[in-house]
Amino acid sequence: MANGEILGEYAQTIHELSERIVAAQKPIRVLDTLKWDMSVEEYFFEHKCKKLPTIDNQYYVQHNPLCFDPTIKIQEFRDIEQSIRRCLGQYSGVGSIMQRMCYEYCRVIEMLMARGTPQFSEISKELYGSSQDVFHVGAPTLKDLATLVTETLANIKDQVDTKADEKKYSSEETVEILSDRLANYFSDRAHLRVELSDGIIADASAGADRIKIHKGLKFSSREIRTFEIHEGWVHLGSTLNGMAQPVCTFLSKGPPSSTVTQEGLAIITEIFTFSSYPGRVQRLTNRINAVNMAEEGANFFDVYQFYRTQGLDENDSFQSTVRVFRGSTPEGGPFTKDLSYSKGFILIYNYMRLAVQRGLVSRIPVLFVGKTTLEDLHILADLLDEGIVAAPKYIPPQFSDLAAVSAWMVYSLFLNRLDLRRLAIDFKALLQ
């Protein structure tokens, strides 16, 4: 049999298994099944922010019933996992990626079955992490990061705000501005849309072919730029790159492990494009603090008051607190997905530094071939060389220019070796 025929059969087998995963995960909509309906918010404010209606497992079953049989769906993924081993072998690289995806989707389903129970938060920590996780032995935790960032931002409070921070654009104007900008970035994708939505908690959210903007809010030019980079360049771009994969179609969909990588990639792109700002960083830091509070036993009202002390109004404080407890109960552990932003940023930044140090800089753009997971990059790079994975079309210029990225990371490697506490003593006279 010729090499071309062997590759064709190999690619066809991967494609068929990949399509089974894509089809199996289609009805799983994690955030939709965790949300609290509008009556909860109305009840909360009617009772002067001191009471919530009963939210338990039955609440979710009644208000957000699963549109599939979880037992049958778990068995479907287990059957796919077995087929992967039988068709690709135990040690296949691409097979290992797909098998892990099947396992994660099974755990996601088990998490959704556990909504409103203590087990929900335990599975969430397994899938998305905990505020107490470390990055290596002896390393600081995400909670330590939040403490450092909060203390540092307090030192520059009110010193960096400009007209760019003024919330002067309506949600309708924001849709128009983003539509024009993304039409330029995705110049060959005329069907992409930016639209208003009143059914999302976040200010903005990206789907397969659209970006939703929270209706009825005001946004600053900095926030609109963040939406452009975060939701557009990264989330929408990586989705389109994944959908364009001719063989590994599973790259168009992301299990929880890819959520950490994708959110981290979006944050690091904000940083690299100088689109982030202290208010944005504080928001991400507050999410770590809020999740940590809930992990340590704080309830909904404790976290709500925390957000009020951070200067958020009643509505923003409520919505931010809901992000922590959705899927759980007002007294239960947190849904830890919001740790993904900061956790992913740290993991990707360090990966990039080490990739440059070890001469693997060409792997960095592989992050954008679809909904990737950091630990799979070495396998995806090999598949790219084999022609099983297609090169990404949409890559932010800050990542496609490997020369510029390399220069940044080379200096970063050295700067990390300096003792900041020693420098603070030596620079004391300069900083008075």
Phi, psi and omega per residue, in radians:
M1 nan 2.338 -3.102
A2 -1.238 2.749 -3.138
N3 -1.023 -0.703 -3.134
G4 -1.068 -0.670 3.120
E5 -1.210 -0.667 3.108
I6 -1.099 -0.814 3.125
L7 -1.085 -0.681 3.133
G8 -1.102 -0.769 3.118
E9 -1.149 -0.711 3.124
Y10 -1.077 -0.855 -3.128
A11 -1.117 -0.680 -3.134
Q12 -1.133 -0.688 3.115
T13 -1.124 -0.780 3.105
I14 -1.058 -0.781 -3.105
H15 -1.065 -0.773 -3.120
E16 -1.119 -0.750 3.105
L17 -1.168 -0.700 3.117
S18 -1.064 -0.765 -3.137
E19 -1.124 -0.559 3.087
R20 -1.139 -0.676 3.099
I21 -1.156 -0.797 -3.136
V22 -1.025 -0.773 -3.132
A23 -1.186 -0.695 -3.087
A24 -1.158 -0.637 -3.072
Q25 -1.450 -0.158 -3.003
K26 -0.925 -0.779 -3.111
P27 -1.378 -0.081 -3.103
I28 -1.437 1.954 3.138
R29 -2.192 1.582 -2.951
V30 -1.008 -0.993 -3.023
L31 -1.131 -0.619 3.121
D32 -1.113 -0.578 -3.103
T33 -1.470 -0.115 -3.124
L34 -1.822 -0.236 -2.964
K35 -1.227 2.711 3.041
W36 -1.746 2.434 -3.092
D37 -1.391 3.012 -3.035
M38 -1.081 -0.455 -3.109
S39 -1.116 -0.493 3.121
V40 -1.159 -0.783 3.128
E41 -1.122 -0.748 -3.139
E42 -1.091 -0.757 3.127
Y43 -1.086 -0.752 -3.102
F44 -1.050 -0.819 -3.092
F45 -1.381 -0.486 3.049
E46 -1.120 -0.523 -3.134
H47 -1.760 0.518 3.010
K48 1.003 0.641 3.063
C49 1.111 0.459 -3.085
K50 -2.108 -0.091 -3.132
K51 -2.466 2.650 3.022
L52 -2.270 2.625 3.052
P53 -1.177 2.941 3.126
T54 -1.158 2.148 3.088
I55 -2.177 1.896 -3.127
D56 -2.471 -2.916 -3.115
N57 -1.015 -0.700 -3.120
Q58 -1.167 -0.539 3.083
Y59 -1.025 -0.841 -3.108
Y60 -1.182 -0.688 3.115
V61 -1.077 -0.661 -3.105
Q62 -1.359 -0.771 -3.034
H63 -1.590 -0.550 -3.108
N64 -2.289 1.089 -3.114
P65 -1.132 2.504 3.096
L66 -1.195 2.439 -3.113
C67 -1.603 0.376 3.096
F68 -2.626 2.809 3.069
D69 -1.446 1.980 -3.041
P70 -1.088 -0.634 -3.141
T71 -1.134 -0.773 3.123
I72 -1.159 -0.681 -3.109
K73 -1.177 -0.713 3.089
I74 -1.073 -0.753 3.121
Q75 -1.118 -0.605 3.097
E76 -1.073 -0.767 3.117
F77 -1.179 -0.635 3.114
R78 -1.167 -0.613 3.077
D79 -1.161 -0.705 3.099
I80 -1.110 -0.762 3.130
E81 -1.035 -0.726 3.109
Q82 -1.142 -0.696 3.115
S83 -1.124 -0.641 3.119
I84 -1.075 -0.802 3.134
R85 -1.110 -0.709 -3.092
R86 -1.250 -0.616 -3.059
C87 -1.567 -0.558 -3.052
L88 -1.943 -0.294 -3.134
G89 1.680 2.837 -3.029
Q90 -1.205 -0.538 -2.999
Y91 -1.920 0.297 3.093
S92 -1.171 2.301 3.135
G93 -1.108 -0.923 -3.133
V94 -1.154 -0.546 3.079
G95 -1.130 -0.662 3.125
S96 -1.132 -0.637 3.091
I97 -1.101 -0.841 -3.083
M98 -1.204 -0.616 3.086
Q99 -1.137 -0.710 3.114
R100 -1.136 -0.658 3.098
M101 -1.052 -0.748 3.122
C102 -1.065 -0.764 3.122
Y103 -1.075 -0.795 -3.113
E104 -1.116 -0.700 3.128
Y105 -1.145 -0.600 3.058
C106 -1.094 -0.734 3.124
R107 -1.192 -0.614 3.073
V108 -1.067 -0.796 3.128
I109 -1.085 -0.736 3.096
E110 -1.109 -0.613 3.072
M111 -1.137 -0.739 3.137
L112 -1.171 -0.600 3.071
M113 -1.160 -0.467 -3.080
A114 -1.638 0.193 3.131
R115 -0.942 2.398 3.121
G116 1.355 0.243 3.088
T117 -2.279 2.841 3.129
P118 -1.044 -0.498 -3.098
Q119 -1.144 -0.485 -3.139
F120 -0.957 -0.891 -3.089
S121 -1.189 -0.598 3.130
E122 -1.105 -0.750 3.112
I123 -1.214 -0.642 3.085
S124 -1.006 -0.748 3.118
K125 -1.111 -0.656 3.100
E126 -1.109 -0.712 -3.040
L127 -1.456 -0.679 -3.033
Y128 -1.980 -0.247 3.137
G129 1.801 3.075 -3.126
S130 -2.236 2.732 3.096
S131 -1.170 -0.243 -3.135
Q132 -1.710 0.046 3.112
D133 -1.177 2.520 3.059
V134 -1.874 2.862 -3.113
F135 -1.711 -0.319 2.966
H136 -2.892 3.002 -3.107
V137 -0.993 2.197 3.109
G138 1.429 -0.007 -3.093
A139 -1.379 2.749 3.040
P140 -1.192 2.819 -3.129
T141 -1.672 3.044 3.040
L142 -1.079 -0.626 3.084
K143 -1.065 -0.697 3.096
D144 -1.105 -0.680 3.076
L145 -1.048 -0.791 -3.121
A146 -1.068 -0.706 3.130
T147 -1.111 -0.809 -3.141
L148 -1.092 -0.798 -3.116
V149 -1.115 -0.754 -3.133
T150 -1.069 -0.777 3.129
E151 -1.122 -0.707 -3.113
T152 -1.212 -0.766 -3.135
L153 -1.111 -0.537 3.112
A154 -1.096 -0.492 -3.124
N155 -1.318 -0.334 -3.117
I156 -2.008 0.254 -3.106
K157 -0.974 2.321 3.087
D158 1.166 0.177 3.130
Q159 -1.733 -0.225 -3.004
V160 -2.112 -0.048 3.139
D161 -1.207 2.421 3.092
T162 -2.345 -3.017 3.088
K163 -1.097 -0.387 3.128
A164 -1.163 -0.281 -3.130
D165 -1.666 -0.033 -3.136
E166 -1.298 2.170 -3.141
K167 -1.420 1.541 -3.040
K168 -2.072 -0.075 -3.109
Y169 -1.802 2.227 3.089
S170 -1.221 2.896 3.116
S171 -1.091 -0.596 3.095
E172 -1.146 -0.731 3.098
E173 -1.168 -0.628 3.110
T174 -1.105 -0.727 3.084
V175 -1.025 -0.769 -3.118
E176 -1.146 -0.787 -3.124
I177 -1.108 -0.820 -3.129
L178 -1.132 -0.666 3.132
S179 -1.030 -0.763 3.137
D180 -1.146 -0.770 -3.088
R181 -1.171 -0.764 -3.107
L182 -1.288 -0.443 3.050
A183 -1.114 -0.546 3.090
N184 -1.322 -0.725 -3.101
Y185 -1.235 -0.785 3.094
F186 -1.797 1.091 -2.977
S187 -1.097 -0.369 -3.111
D188 -1.786 0.186 -3.113
R189 -2.084 1.355 -3.025
A190 -1.173 -0.375 -3.038
H191 -1.486 -0.091 3.140
L192 -1.149 2.477 -3.071
R193 -2.295 2.607 2.928
V194 -2.057 2.222 -3.031
E195 -2.493 2.828 3.109
L196 -1.403 2.620 3.082
S197 -2.623 2.452 3.037
D198 -1.960 0.272 -3.099
G199 -1.963 0.329 3.126
I200 -2.122 2.613 3.081
I201 -1.419 -0.717 -3.095
A202 -1.215 2.837 3.058
D203 -1.179 -0.595 3.131
A204 -2.576 2.655 -3.120
S205 -2.631 2.398 -3.120
A206 -1.788 2.423 3.026
G207 -1.996 -2.720 -3.085
A208 -1.273 -0.620 -3.087
D209 -2.439 0.336 -3.102
R210 -2.736 2.824 3.001
I211 -2.121 2.286 3.122
K212 -1.756 2.371 3.093
I213 -1.972 2.292 -3.102
H214 -1.071 2.120 -3.089
K215 -1.233 2.473 3.018
G216 1.518 0.146 3.140
L217 -1.882 2.909 3.041
K218 -1.946 2.516 -3.096
F219 -2.318 2.643 3.082
S220 -1.600 2.919 3.115
S221 -1.139 -0.544 3.074
R222 -1.135 -0.767 -3.134
E223 -1.114 -0.705 3.125
I224 -1.118 -0.693 3.082
R225 -1.105 -0.667 3.099
T226 -1.110 -0.749 3.094
F227 -1.041 -0.740 -3.128
E228 -1.027 -0.805 -3.083
I229 -1.337 -0.925 -3.008
H230 -1.199 -1.024 -3.077
E231 -1.361 -0.622 -3.071
G232 -1.469 -1.242 -3.052
W233 -1.003 -0.752 -3.026
V234 -1.598 -1.126 -3.026
H235 -1.143 -0.871 3.134
L236 -1.188 -0.712 -3.135
G237 -1.089 -0.802 -3.129
S238 -1.198 -0.576 3.070
T239 -1.113 -0.812 3.132
L240 -1.114 -0.681 3.084
N241 -1.109 -0.684 3.109
G242 -1.185 -0.692 3.135
M243 -1.183 -0.392 -3.139
A244 -1.484 -0.069 -3.133
Q245 -1.198 2.149 -3.111
P246 -1.343 -0.418 -3.082
V247 -2.012 -1.053 -3.082
C248 -1.476 1.200 -3.086
T249 -1.182 -0.275 3.098
F250 -1.092 -0.308 3.139
L251 -1.242 -0.131 3.073
S252 -1.464 -0.171 -3.109
K253 -2.160 2.588 -3.059
G254 -2.208 2.105 2.978
P255 -1.337 3.084 -3.095
P256 -0.924 -0.668 -3.119
S257 -1.082 -0.571 3.107
S258 -1.338 -0.417 3.100
T259 -1.063 -0.764 3.113
V260 -1.045 -0.797 -3.137
T261 -1.172 -0.782 -3.072
Q262 -1.197 -0.715 3.106
E263 -1.199 -0.678 3.078
G264 -1.111 -0.683 3.110
L265 -1.125 -0.660 3.112
A266 -1.155 -0.720 3.139
I267 -1.174 -0.749 -3.107
I268 -1.178 -0.529 3.072
T269 -1.221 -0.644 3.027
E270 -1.015 -0.774 -3.117
I271 -1.152 -0.807 -3.085
F272 -1.151 -0.480 3.125
T273 -1.630 0.102 -3.088
F274 0.951 0.668 3.135
S275 -1.716 -0.310 3.132
S276 -1.374 3.015 -3.075
Y277 -2.830 2.844 -3.048
P278 -0.941 -0.697 3.136
G279 -1.084 -0.664 3.113
R280 -1.175 -0.792 3.131
V281 -1.092 -0.692 3.133
Q282 -1.134 -0.646 3.115
R283 -1.086 -0.782 3.117
L284 -1.136 -0.670 3.122
T285 -1.165 -0.705 3.103
N286 -1.060 -0.580 3.115
R287 -1.134 -0.682 3.080
I288 -1.108 -0.822 -3.132
N289 -1.059 -0.722 -3.116
A290 -1.160 -0.766 3.108
V291 -1.109 -0.733 3.117
N292 -1.071 -0.732 3.098
M293 -1.018 -0.804 -3.119
A294 -1.167 -0.636 3.092
E295 -1.109 -0.531 -3.117
E296 -1.618 0.146 3.007
G297 1.930 -0.040 3.119
A298 -1.163 2.556 3.104
N299 -1.740 -3.071 -3.079
F300 -0.995 -0.732 -3.055
F301 -1.244 -0.601 3.074
D302 -1.092 -0.807 -3.109
V303 -1.207 -0.646 3.082
Y304 -1.044 -0.787 3.124
Q305 -1.148 -0.592 3.058
F306 -1.022 -0.817 -3.136
Y307 -1.151 -0.583 3.094
R308 -1.129 -0.682 3.121
T309 -1.199 -0.312 3.108
Q310 -1.505 0.045 3.060
G311 1.670 0.068 3.112
L312 -1.378 2.576 3.101
D313 -1.334 3.095 -3.038
E314 -1.048 -0.758 -3.087
N315 -1.186 -0.804 3.129
D316 -1.119 -0.659 3.117
S317 -1.120 -0.714 3.120
F318 -1.112 -0.876 -3.094
Q319 -1.094 -0.684 3.130
S320 -1.156 -0.635 3.127
T321 -1.259 -0.637 3.085
V322 -1.025 -0.660 3.123
R323 -0.994 -0.564 -3.112
V324 -1.352 -0.678 -2.988
F325 -1.835 -0.049 3.114
R326 -1.036 2.406 -3.068
G327 1.518 -0.387 -3.127
S328 -1.834 -2.623 3.058
T329 -2.190 2.880 3.135
P330 -1.070 -0.300 3.120
E331 -1.966 -0.028 -3.032
G332 -1.578 -3.085 3.122
G333 -1.252 2.964 -3.024
P334 -1.513 2.801 2.857
F335 -1.526 2.028 -2.888
T336 -1.653 0.224 -3.111
K337 -0.982 -0.576 -3.072
D338 -1.192 -0.115 3.009
L339 -1.330 -0.293 -3.027
S340 -1.024 -0.608 -3.060
Y341 -1.077 -0.961 -3.098
S342 -1.303 -0.713 3.124
K343 -1.070 -0.813 -3.139
G344 -1.117 -0.693 3.114
F345 -1.016 -0.849 -3.104
I346 -1.103 -0.773 -3.125
L347 -1.103 -0.782 -3.098
I348 -1.230 -0.714 3.137
Y349 -1.042 -0.783 3.135
N350 -1.209 -0.620 3.070
Y351 -1.061 -0.774 -3.116
M352 -1.121 -0.721 3.121
R353 -1.075 -0.784 -3.116
L354 -1.251 -0.579 3.097
A355 -1.095 -0.713 3.098
V356 -1.165 -0.770 -3.116
Q357 -1.058 -0.614 -3.055
R358 -1.724 0.191 3.074
G359 1.302 0.452 -3.126
L360 -1.978 0.538 -3.063
V361 -1.060 -0.480 -3.123
S362 -1.143 -0.264 3.131
R363 -1.376 -0.315 -3.045
I364 -1.029 -0.802 3.126
P365 -1.118 -0.299 3.118
V366 -1.081 -0.393 3.080
L367 -0.946 -0.412 -3.018
F368 -1.781 0.144 -3.105
V369 -1.210 -0.212 3.137
G370 2.902 -2.663 3.116
K371 -1.430 1.383 -3.019
T372 -1.491 2.813 3.011
T373 -2.093 2.355 -2.990
L374 -0.918 -0.740 -3.066
E375 -1.196 -0.193 -3.127
D376 -1.672 -0.053 -2.995
L377 -1.038 -0.661 -3.125
H378 -1.147 -0.608 3.098
I379 -1.255 -0.766 -3.136
L380 -1.114 -0.614 3.096
A381 -1.107 -0.717 3.092
D382 -1.139 -0.735 3.132
L383 -1.139 -0.565 3.073
L384 -1.129 -0.753 3.111
D385 -1.132 -0.577 -3.118
E386 -1.391 -0.237 -3.093
G387 1.516 0.145 3.110
I388 -1.412 -0.568 3.053
V389 -1.916 2.370 3.126
A390 -1.527 2.519 3.113
A391 -1.085 2.522 -3.134
P392 -1.209 2.423 3.116
K393 -1.504 -0.703 -3.073
Y394 -1.795 1.850 3.114
I395 -2.284 2.201 3.075
P396 -0.957 2.444 -3.083
P397 -0.994 -0.479 3.137
Q398 -1.176 -0.326 3.120
F399 -1.831 -0.445 3.123
S400 -1.355 -0.432 3.089
D401 -1.528 1.535 -3.054
L402 -1.186 -0.423 3.115
A403 -1.148 -0.795 -3.134
A404 -1.173 -0.737 3.107
V405 -1.058 -0.741 -3.105
S406 -1.108 -0.723 3.139
A407 -1.070 -0.782 3.134
W408 -1.055 -0.856 -3.052
M409 -1.190 -0.583 3.118
V410 -1.079 -0.814 3.094
Y411 -1.139 -0.654 3.141
S412 -1.066 -0.683 3.128
L413 -1.035 -0.685 -3.140
F414 -1.322 -0.779 -3.094
L415 -1.032 -0.548 -3.136
N416 -1.156 -0.328 -3.123
R417 -1.488 -0.201 -3.132
L418 -1.398 2.524 3.136
D419 -1.552 1.859 -3.064
L420 -1.127 -0.580 3.131
R421 -1.179 -0.677 3.096
R422 -1.177 -0.702 3.111
L423 -1.109 -0.647 -3.133
A424 -1.084 -0.637 3.100
I425 -1.208 -0.788 -3.114
D426 -1.185 -0.566 -3.094
F427 -1.613 0.108 -3.025
K428 -0.936 -0.768 -3.096
A429 -1.152 -0.539 -3.115
L430 -1.334 -0.377 -3.004
L431 -1.828 0.211 3.114
Q432 -1.444 nan nan
